[in-house]
Amino acid sequence: MKILFIGDIFGRPGRAIVKDRLPELREKYAVDLVIANCENAAAGFGITPPLAEELFDLGIDVMTTGNHVWDKREIIDYFQMADGNPHSPARRLLRPANLPQNLPGWGVYEGQKNGVAYAVVNLQGRVFMGSSDDPFRYADRLLDQLNAGAKPRIVFVDFHAEATSEKVAFGWYLDGRATAVVGTHTHIPTADEIVLPKGTAYITDVGMTGPYNSVIGVKKELVIEKFLSGMPSRFEAATNDVRLCGVVVDCDDKSGRATAIERVLVR
């Protein structure tokens, strides 16, 4: 199985380049499964139900989020409408699993593609981030559940975290227990992709799919002014130098181990 993961889709520019370039990426890499982080798809902050449906219609199978998942409150109703309906598209939109358990939504999706069972897991780090349960121990519980009985062997983890050290440690912690652990959130792609010794594909940050003539997606003059003045500022998504960043992970659908990971950058 070949899995394409698309890094944080930022605003209209990010959505547009996914629409334009996803078909050729599918063909070039013979992709079976497409996963994307979409927590910044709505003008750089959050995701709305119509935009979630728009991205699903482009052929994205599962979408993950992070600390911006609640920025657009209407997404709460979208999650709640899917309660009791396992076939609702909202089931394929995840929020971090280690957030408080009384919140709406789901942090794990289990599905099948081309006859191969898989699971996508969304977790959030704790260093320099909002409050959440320990992602390390939470991952232990989730993986025990997923590996019990006839459960998916392919387990893809989006670890939405700030600190490089936490991400690297998390990758090593799950080596051999997850097919892939990819980092999101910082919007800057790293060059440390690797298949770890026990078969887990890892990268510290996939990078942003959006405008790079910016400060992590936002118009640069607005962010510079905030640093200079310290005053509150209304951020707006930038528009120039748009890139799609992602990774393609090759994996063995029998063992669940990754065999290769390759960075993708399309301008």
BELDA-V50580 format. One record per pair of residues at least 12 apart in sequence whose C-alpha atoms are under 7 Angstrom apart, sorted by the first residue. I is the first residue (numbers start at 1). J is the second residue. D is the distance in whole Angstrom. If there is no record, write none. Layout:
I & J & D
I & J & D
This chain:
1 & 32 & 6
1 & 250 & 6
1 & 251 & 5
1 & 252 & 6
1 & 253 & 6
2 & 31 & 5
2 & 32 & 5
2 & 33 & 7
2 & 248 & 7
2 & 249 & 6
2 & 250 & 5
2 & 251 & 6
3 & 31 & 6
3 & 32 & 6
3 & 33 & 5
3 & 34 & 6
3 & 248 & 6
3 & 249 & 5
3 & 250 & 7
4 & 31 & 6
4 & 33 & 6
4 & 34 & 5
4 & 35 & 6
4 & 246 & 7
4 & 247 & 6
4 & 248 & 5
4 & 249 & 7
5 & 34 & 6
5 & 35 & 5
5 & 36 & 5
5 & 246 & 5
5 & 247 & 5
5 & 248 & 6
6 & 35 & 6
6 & 36 & 4
6 & 37 & 6
6 & 245 & 6
6 & 246 & 4
6 & 247 & 7
7 & 36 & 6
7 & 37 & 6
7 & 184 & 7
7 & 206 & 5
7 & 207 & 5
7 & 208 & 5
7 & 209 & 6
7 & 245 & 6
7 & 246 & 5
8 & 37 & 5
8 & 38 & 6
8 & 39 & 7
8 & 40 & 7
8 & 184 & 7
8 & 187 & 7
8 & 207 & 7
8 & 208 & 5
8 & 209 & 6
9 & 37 & 6
9 & 38 & 5
9 & 40 & 6
9 & 41 & 5
9 & 208 & 6
9 & 209 & 5
9 & 210 & 6
10 & 40 & 5
10 & 41 & 5
10 & 43 & 7
10 & 44 & 5
10 & 208 & 7
10 & 209 & 6
10 & 210 & 5
10 & 217 & 7
11 & 40 & 6
11 & 41 & 4
11 & 42 & 5
11 & 43 & 4
11 & 44 & 5
11 & 237 & 6
12 & 41 & 7
12 & 43 & 6
13 & 210 & 5
13 & 211 & 6
13 & 239 & 6
13 & 242 & 6
14 & 209 & 5
14 & 210 & 4
15 & 41 & 7
17 & 244 & 7
18 & 244 & 7
19 & 58 & 6
33 & 61 & 7
33 & 113 & 7
34 & 60 & 5
34 & 61 & 5
34 & 62 & 7
35 & 60 & 6
35 & 61 & 6
35 & 62 & 5
35 & 63 & 6
36 & 60 & 7
36 & 62 & 7
36 & 63 & 5
36 & 64 & 6
37 & 63 & 5
37 & 64 & 5
37 & 65 & 5
38 & 63 & 6
38 & 64 & 6
38 & 65 & 6
39 & 65 & 4
39 & 66 & 6
39 & 68 & 6
39 & 69 & 6
40 & 68 & 7
43 & 237 & 6
44 & 237 & 6
45 & 68 & 6
45 & 71 & 6
46 & 68 & 5
46 & 69 & 5
46 & 70 & 6
46 & 71 & 5
46 & 72 & 5
47 & 69 & 7
47 & 72 & 6
47 & 75 & 7
48 & 72 & 6
48 & 74 & 6
48 & 75 & 6
49 & 75 & 6
49 & 78 & 6
62 & 92 & 5
62 & 93 & 6
63 & 92 & 6
63 & 93 & 5
63 & 94 & 6
64 & 93 & 6
64 & 94 & 5
64 & 95 & 6
64 & 122 & 6
65 & 94 & 6
65 & 95 & 5
65 & 96 & 7
66 & 95 & 6
66 & 96 & 6
66 & 124 & 6
66 & 160 & 6
69 & 95 & 7
76 & 104 & 7
78 & 90 & 7
79 & 104 & 6
79 & 105 & 5
80 & 104 & 6
92 & 109 & 6
94 & 106 & 5
94 & 107 & 5
94 & 108 & 7
94 & 122 & 7
95 & 107 & 5
95 & 122 & 6
96 & 122 & 5
96 & 123 & 4
96 & 124 & 6
97 & 122 & 6
97 & 123 & 5
98 & 123 & 6
98 & 124 & 7
98 & 132 & 6
98 & 133 & 5
98 & 135 & 6
98 & 138 & 7
99 & 132 & 5
99 & 133 & 6
100 & 132 & 7
107 & 121 & 6
107 & 122 & 5
108 & 120 & 6
108 & 121 & 5
108 & 122 & 6
109 & 121 & 7
116 & 253 & 7
117 & 152 & 5
117 & 153 & 7
117 & 154 & 7
118 & 152 & 5
118 & 153 & 6
118 & 154 & 5
118 & 155 & 6
119 & 152 & 6
119 & 154 & 6
119 & 155 & 5
119 & 156 & 6
120 & 155 & 6
120 & 156 & 5
120 & 157 & 6
121 & 156 & 6
121 & 157 & 5
121 & 158 & 6
122 & 157 & 6
122 & 158 & 5
122 & 159 & 6
123 & 135 & 6
123 & 158 & 6
123 & 159 & 5
123 & 160 & 6
124 & 159 & 6
124 & 160 & 5
124 & 161 & 6
125 & 159 & 7
125 & 160 & 6
125 & 161 & 4
127 & 162 & 7
127 & 163 & 6
128 & 162 & 6
129 & 162 & 7
136 & 170 & 7
153 & 253 & 7
153 & 255 & 7
153 & 256 & 5
154 & 179 & 6
154 & 253 & 7
154 & 256 & 5
155 & 178 & 5
155 & 179 & 5
155 & 180 & 7
156 & 178 & 6
156 & 179 & 6
156 & 180 & 5
156 & 181 & 6
157 & 180 & 6
157 & 181 & 5
157 & 182 & 6
158 & 181 & 6
158 & 182 & 5
158 & 183 & 6
158 & 184 & 7
159 & 181 & 7
159 & 182 & 6
159 & 183 & 5
159 & 184 & 6
160 & 183 & 6
160 & 184 & 5
160 & 185 & 5
161 & 183 & 7
161 & 184 & 6
161 & 185 & 6
162 & 185 & 6
162 & 186 & 6
164 & 204 & 7
167 & 183 & 7
167 & 204 & 6
168 & 204 & 6
171 & 202 & 6
175 & 196 & 6
175 & 198 & 6
175 & 199 & 7
175 & 200 & 5
176 & 198 & 4
176 & 199 & 5
176 & 200 & 6
178 & 200 & 6
179 & 199 & 7
179 & 200 & 5
179 & 201 & 6
179 & 256 & 6
179 & 257 & 5
179 & 258 & 5
180 & 200 & 5
180 & 201 & 4
180 & 202 & 6
180 & 258 & 7
181 & 201 & 6
181 & 202 & 5
181 & 203 & 7
182 & 202 & 6
182 & 203 & 5
182 & 204 & 6
182 & 205 & 6
182 & 206 & 7
183 & 203 & 6
183 & 204 & 5
183 & 205 & 4
183 & 206 & 6
184 & 205 & 5
184 & 206 & 6
184 & 207 & 7
186 & 205 & 7
187 & 207 & 4
187 & 208 & 4
187 & 216 & 6
188 & 205 & 7
188 & 207 & 4
188 & 208 & 6
189 & 205 & 5
189 & 206 & 5
189 & 207 & 4
190 & 204 & 6
190 & 205 & 5
190 & 206 & 7
192 & 204 & 7
193 & 261 & 7
194 & 261 & 6
195 & 258 & 7
195 & 259 & 7
195 & 260 & 6
195 & 261 & 7
199 & 257 & 5
199 & 258 & 5
199 & 259 & 7
200 & 257 & 6
200 & 258 & 6
201 & 258 & 6
201 & 260 & 7
201 & 261 & 6
206 & 245 & 6
206 & 246 & 6
206 & 247 & 7
207 & 245 & 6
207 & 246 & 7
208 & 245 & 6
209 & 243 & 6
209 & 244 & 4
209 & 245 & 5
210 & 242 & 5
210 & 243 & 6
210 & 244 & 7
211 & 238 & 6
211 & 239 & 5
211 & 240 & 5
211 & 241 & 5
211 & 242 & 4
211 & 243 & 6
212 & 240 & 7
212 & 241 & 5
212 & 242 & 6
212 & 243 & 7
213 & 240 & 5
213 & 241 & 5
214 & 238 & 6
217 & 237 & 6
217 & 238 & 6
218 & 235 & 6
218 & 236 & 6
218 & 237 & 5
218 & 238 & 5
219 & 236 & 6
219 & 237 & 6
219 & 238 & 5
222 & 235 & 6
242 & 267 & 6
243 & 265 & 7
243 & 266 & 5
243 & 267 & 4
244 & 265 & 6
244 & 266 & 5
244 & 267 & 6
245 & 264 & 6
245 & 265 & 5
245 & 266 & 7
246 & 263 & 6
246 & 264 & 5
246 & 265 & 7
247 & 261 & 7
247 & 262 & 5
247 & 263 & 4
247 & 264 & 5
248 & 261 & 6
248 & 262 & 5
248 & 263 & 7
249 & 261 & 4
249 & 262 & 7
